[in-house]
Amino acid sequence: MLFRAFWRVLALCALCWAVGSHADGEIWRLPSRPGAEVSVFWLPAASPAFANVVLFPGGGGGFGRVVNGLPDSENFLVRIAAPLAQAGLNVAIFGRASDHGALDYPDRVTDWHLADIHQVLAAVRQRAPGPLWLMGTSRGTVSAAAAAIQEGAAIDGLVLTSSVVGDKPGALPGQALARIRVPTLLMHHQHDACTVCQPERVPALLPALSQAPVKALWWIDGGGSPSGNICGPLHWHGFIGQDAELARRLAGWMRQPRATP
């Protein structure tokens, strides 16, 4: 117990020496486990915040380099970080642990990864008390769902976009979704061609979220011209061409969660 308390204090104290301050946001490096720290990009809301949101990008995780005050990753959630902040959310982008590289599927349901997430959530609460949401995209949905299950009532809501529903470790159909007891939004592009995010398998997640007080499924269509890998951020999988509109809609739903009609 004392050991866990020690690391919790270290994580919170790390806010006092957050490094890499930028015009718009700042990078935190939070002690999370013995000999390890996790990076976070923090972007405060442009106006008084109505909530905090921790973003879990897909792929191998991380948020790229910080250029002119903002991270340069092409991942969907990293791209909409600034619009979410404009819409009234304090945004924390979960980065990577110092003792691990890219986050693969199995990594995202490990004890060490969930411990890192727990410390990040504690740091966000210390920095900005208020409702706390989790949002993941693609592989990041594995992390976000696993953390929502572990954290229980300590979080206030969950958003899952381009959910992993295929045969991968940590895929959402294999997680204990019935243990999630917070408002939950699923958002998926109708033309997502990623082989582990098949649109036809997404609706089955709704009944699995049996204890969520409010749950909704949004089907997205249209957008810009898709390019690159079908599982990449610039294809339908990454909602290309719709960043500002989707950020606005997501923030609106988080303000007032409503079930799918």
C-alpha positions in Angstrom: 0.0 0.0 0.0 2.8 2.4 0.9 4.6 1.5 -2.3 1.5 2.3 -4.4 1.0 5.5 -2.6 4.6 6.5 -3.2 4.2 6.2 -6.9 0.9 8.0 -6.9 2.6 10.9 -5.2 5.4 10.9 -7.7 3.0 10.9 -10.6 1.1 13.9 -9.2 4.3 15.8 -8.3 5.5 15.3 -11.9 3.1 17.9 -12.9 5.3 20.4 -11.1 8.1 19.7 -13.6 6.2 19.0 -16.8 8.7 19.5 -19.5 8.6 20.7 -23.1 6.1 23.6 -22.6 4.7 24.9 -25.8 2.4 27.8 -26.9 -0.7 25.7 -27.0 0.1 22.6 -24.9 2.8 20.9 -22.9 4.4 17.5 -22.6 4.2 15.7 -19.2 6.5 12.8 -18.3 4.9 11.1 -15.4 6.5 8.4 -13.2 4.2 5.4 -13.6 6.0 2.3 -12.4 9.5 1.6 -10.9 12.0 2.9 -13.4 9.4 3.9 -16.0 7.5 7.0 -17.0 4.8 7.7 -19.5 4.5 10.7 -21.8 1.3 12.8 -22.1 0.5 15.8 -24.3 -1.8 18.2 -22.4 -3.9 20.8 -24.2 -6.2 22.9 -22.0 -9.6 24.0 -23.2 -9.8 27.3 -25.1 -12.7 28.3 -22.8 -13.8 27.1 -19.3 -13.8 23.3 -19.7 -16.9 21.2 -19.2 -14.9 18.0 -18.9 -11.5 16.3 -19.4 -10.8 13.7 -22.0 -7.9 11.3 -22.3 -7.2 10.2 -25.9 -5.8 6.8 -26.9 -4.5 7.0 -30.4 -4.4 3.9 -32.6 -1.5 2.1 -34.3 1.5 1.8 -32.0 0.3 4.7 -29.9 2.0 8.0 -29.2 1.3 11.5 -30.6 4.4 12.2 -32.7 6.6 15.3 -32.4 5.3 18.6 -31.1 5.5 21.3 -33.8 4.4 24.8 -33.2 2.7 23.8 -30.0 0.7 20.8 -31.3 1.6 17.1 -31.9 2.1 16.2 -35.6 0.8 12.6 -35.7 -1.8 12.0 -38.4 -3.9 9.8 -36.1 -7.5 10.8 -36.1 -7.7 11.5 -32.3 -4.4 13.5 -32.5 -5.8 15.5 -35.4 -9.0 16.4 -33.5 -7.2 17.3 -30.2 -7.2 21.0 -30.9 -10.9 21.1 -32.1 -11.9 19.2 -29.0 -10.1 21.8 -26.9 -11.9 24.6 -28.8 -15.2 22.8 -28.0 -14.6 23.0 -24.3 -12.5 19.9 -23.3 -9.2 19.7 -21.5 -7.4 17.2 -23.7 -4.7 14.7 -22.6 -3.2 12.5 -25.3 -1.7 9.3 -23.9 1.8 8.7 -25.2 4.2 5.8 -24.6 6.0 4.3 -21.7 9.7 4.9 -21.5 10.5 1.1 -21.0 8.4 -0.1 -24.0 8.2 0.8 -27.6 5.1 0.8 -29.8 1.9 -0.6 -28.2 0.8 -3.8 -29.9 -2.6 -5.4 -29.3 -1.5 -7.6 -26.4 0.3 -4.7 -24.7 -2.9 -2.7 -24.4 -4.5 -5.2 -21.9 -1.4 -5.8 -19.7 -1.2 -4.8 -16.0 1.7 -2.5 -16.8 -0.2 -0.6 -19.4 -3.3 -0.3 -17.2 -1.1 0.9 -14.4 0.3 3.6 -16.6 -3.2 4.7 -17.6 -4.2 4.8 -13.9 -1.4 7.2 -13.1 -2.2 9.4 -16.1 -5.9 9.7 -15.0 -4.7 10.6 -11.5 -2.5 13.3 -12.9 -5.4 14.7 -15.0 -7.7 14.8 -12.0 -5.0 16.7 -10.0 -4.5 19.2 -12.8 -8.2 19.8 -13.7 -10.9 18.4 -11.4 -14.1 17.7 -13.2 -15.7 14.9 -15.3 -13.2 12.6 -16.9 -13.8 10.8 -20.2 -11.8 8.2 -22.1 -11.7 8.2 -25.9 -9.9 5.6 -28.1 -9.6 5.0 -31.8 -8.7 1.7 -33.6 -6.1 -0.1 -31.4 -6.7 2.7 -28.9 -10.2 1.3 -28.3 -8.6 -1.7 -26.8 -6.8 0.5 -24.2 -9.8 2.7 -23.6 -12.2 -0.1 -23.0 -9.8 -2.0 -20.8 -9.2 1.1 -18.7 -12.9 1.8 -18.5 -13.5 -1.7 -17.1 -10.7 -1.3 -14.6 -11.5 2.2 -13.4 -15.2 1.7 -13.0 -17.0 4.7 -11.5 -13.8 6.7 -11.4 -14.5 7.8 -15.0 -17.6 9.5 -16.4 -17.8 8.3 -20.0 -16.3 6.4 -22.9 -16.1 7.1 -26.6 -14.9 4.3 -29.0 -14.2 5.1 -32.7 -13.2 2.6 -35.4 -13.4 -0.1 -32.8 -11.3 -3.3 -33.0 -13.8 -6.1 -33.4 -11.7 -8.7 -35.3 -9.6 -11.6 -34.0 -7.0 -9.8 -32.1 -5.9 -9.8 -28.4 -8.0 -7.3 -26.5 -10.6 -6.9 -29.3 -13.7 -5.4 -27.9 -16.0 -8.5 -28.3 -13.7 -10.4 -25.9 -13.5 -7.8 -23.2 -15.9 -7.6 -20.3 -18.0 -4.8 -21.7 -20.9 -5.6 -19.3 -18.7 -4.1 -16.5 -18.7 -0.7 -18.2 -21.2 1.4 -16.3 -20.8 4.9 -17.9 -22.3 6.5 -21.0 -20.7 5.0 -24.0 -20.6 6.1 -27.6 -19.5 4.0 -30.6 -18.6 5.8 -33.8 -17.7 3.9 -37.0 -17.4 4.8 -40.7 -19.7 2.8 -42.9 -16.9 2.2 -45.4 -14.2 1.3 -42.9 -12.2 -1.4 -44.8 -9.8 -2.3 -42.0 -9.9 -6.1 -41.6 -10.0 -5.9 -37.8 -12.7 -3.2 -37.7 -15.4 -4.7 -39.8 -18.5 -2.5 -39.7 -20.9 -5.5 -39.7 -19.5 -6.7 -36.4 -19.9 -3.4 -34.6 -23.6 -3.4 -33.8 -23.2 -6.5 -31.5 -21.2 -4.3 -29.1 -24.3 -2.4 -28.1 -26.1 -5.2 -26.3 -22.8 -6.3 -24.8 -22.7 -2.9 -23.1 -25.6 -4.0 -21.0 -24.8 -1.9 -17.9 -24.0 1.4 -19.7 -26.7 3.9 -18.6 -26.6 5.5 -22.0 -25.2 4.0 -25.2 -25.2 5.1 -28.8 -23.9 4.0 -32.2 -23.1 6.6 -34.8 -22.6 5.5 -38.4 -20.4 8.0 -40.3 -20.4 8.4 -44.1 -18.6 10.7 -46.5 -15.5 12.7 -45.9 -12.5 13.5 -48.0 -10.5 11.4 -50.4 -9.2 8.3 -48.7 -5.5 7.4 -49.3 -2.9 5.0 -48.0 -3.3 2.0 -45.8 -7.0 0.9 -45.3 -6.2 0.7 -41.6 -4.4 4.0 -41.6 -5.5 7.4 -40.4 -5.9 8.9 -43.9 -8.5 6.4 -45.0 -12.2 6.0 -44.1 -10.9 4.2 -41.0 -9.5 7.6 -39.8 -12.6 9.6 -40.8 -10.5 11.6 -43.2 -11.9 15.0 -44.2 -14.4 15.3 -41.2 -12.2 16.4 -38.3 -13.8 19.6 -37.3 -17.4 18.4 -37.7 -16.8 15.2 -35.8 -14.9 16.9 -33.0 -17.9 19.3 -32.6 -20.4 16.4 -32.6 -18.4 14.3 -30.2 -18.0 17.2 -27.7 -21.8 17.9 -28.0 -22.6 14.3 -27.2 -20.2 14.3 -24.2 -22.0 17.4 -22.8 -25.4 15.6 -23.1 -25.2 11.9 -23.8 -28.2 10.5 -25.7 -29.1 7.0 -26.6 -29.4 5.8 -30.2 -33.1 6.3 -31.2 
